[in-house]
Amino acid sequence: MSVPPIPRPSEPVLPVPGRPGAVPAPVPGAGYDLRPVGERRPLGAPAPGRGADRYAYDVRRSDPRGPSSLEGSPLPAQRPRRRWVRMLVWGLVFAGLALIGVGVWVFAIRPLGFGTSLVAFTTALVPVGIVLGAVWWLDRYSPQPRMTLVYAFTWGAAMSVALALILGTVIEITLIGPDAEESVASFLGAVVQAPVVEESMKSAGLLLLLVFGRRFIAGPLDGVVYAALIAGGFAFTENILYFGQAFSEAQAAGQTDVFWQTFVLRGLLSPFAHVGFTSLCGLGIGLAAERRSGLLYVGLGVGGLALGMCLHALWNGATFFLDVDPEAPMRSFLRYYAIVQVPIFCVLAGIMIWLRLRERSIVRRQLSDYGRAGWFTPDEVSMLLSMRSRRRAERWAARHGANARTAMRDLIRASVQLAMDRNSARHTRPTERIRRAERELLERITADRRLLGAFTRPVVRGAAASRAAAQSTTAQPTAVPEGA
C-alpha cells in the first residue's frame, strides 16, 4: 500500500557526529529568520539590523510554527495535549496498582511470616534480575517510555496475581468443586485452570496498554518487551509465594533440600517460563499493531494467547505424566527438561534475537530513505544503527553539558521512532494522524540538531561581521560592544 512521500527539509540541517570525535562544521550565517521559508535570506548573507557588531548563535532556532514549516500541504491545527491530564491518569493507575499490591502482600505474602517472606523475597530477586536483564537487552535498541515499562511490571506483579488468585479460587469452587478427587482437582487446577486464568490476566495488561496507549506498541518487539515485563512481574510475586512455602516446609522438616530444589527449578532452570508463555501473545499483538489491522488483532492476539496457554499447560502437566524414579526424582525431571523444554526455549530465544535484528534492518532501510530525502547523512545513519556508535555520540555530547547529552539521546530515540512509524505506515492507509506524527518527529529531530549546535558551538561572530570588525579596528581602535 502506498504511503505519503517523505517531506524534504526546508533548510539545511546541522550534521550530528557520525564518528567519535567528529565535530559538526559551522553553518554560515547568523541568527534565525522567522519569516516564511521562501522569504528568508540566503545562507551566508549578512544579517540585517545590528551591522558589524552583531553577535548571534551560528545555528538556526526552532521554528515556532512546528510541523507546518515543512514542505507540503499544511495540516490543520491540533488541540494541544495537556501534560497534567496525562500525569493525573498515570498517577491514578499507579495508585490503583499500588493498592492492589498492598492487598496481595496482606492476604498472600504476610501470612508466611516476616522472616520467611524476607528470605523468599530476596531469593526471588535472582530470577527476576535475569529476566529484567534480558528485557533491557531487547528494549535498548528502541527504548520504550519508562512509565509504561514500570506499568507493565507492576501490572504483572500486583494486578494479574490478584485477579489470578480470585478467579482461580472461584473456578476451583464452582467448576472443579470440593467433592472432586484430590488427584483430579490437582490435575485440573495445574493443567487447565492455571494456564487459562494466569495467561488471560497477564494478557489483559497488554490489552489495556494497547487500548489506552496504542502508540506504545508499534511492532512485535514492543509487544514482546511489555509481555515479558508483565510475565516477569507475575513470576516475581509467584516465586515469593513458592519460595516462602518451600522455606516453611524446609524449616518444619529440618532439611533444606526442598527449598533448594524449588529455587533451582524455578529460579535457575525456568526464569523465562512465564516470559515465554506471555511473549507469544505480545508477539501476536505487536504484529497486528504493525499492520494496524483489527482482524489481525483478534486472530494473532487470540492465537498467541492460546499457544501460550498450551505451553503453560505442557509445563505444568509434565509432573503428572513423567515416569518418576522414586530414588532420583530430580533426574527424571531434568531428562524431560532437556528433551522438551530446552528446545522450546531455544526456539523462543531465536525468535527474540531475530526480532532484534529485524528492527535494526527496518531502521537502516527507513532512515536510508529519509537520508536520500535530505534528512540524514550516511554517517548519521551508520551512527543510529550501532549501539556502540550511539554511546560514543552521547559521550561526545556529554562533554558539552547535560542538556547536549539529553538532546543527543532524544534525537536518537526520535530517529528510531520515525523509522518504526514509517515502516508501520507502509502497511496501512495513509491518514492525517500518520502524516502529523511524521512531521512532528521530523521537527523534533531538527530542534534537537539546533540545540546540539547551540551547545557545541559557542556564541561567535558571523563571517561577514568578523571581517567588518577587523577592518574597523585597523582603521581606528574602538571598543566592540558585547551582545547576544
Helices and strands as residue ranges (DSSP letters): G 37-39, G 51-53, E 55-56, G 66-69, H 83-104, I 105-109, G 110-112, H 114-139, H 146-154, I 155-159, H 160-171, I 172-176, H 182-188, I 189-193, H 194-212, G 214-216, H 220-253, H 257-262, I 263-269, H 273-291, H 294-321, H 329-336, I 337-341, H 342-372, H 378-385, H 387-398, H 402-425, H 432-456, E 460-461, H 463-475
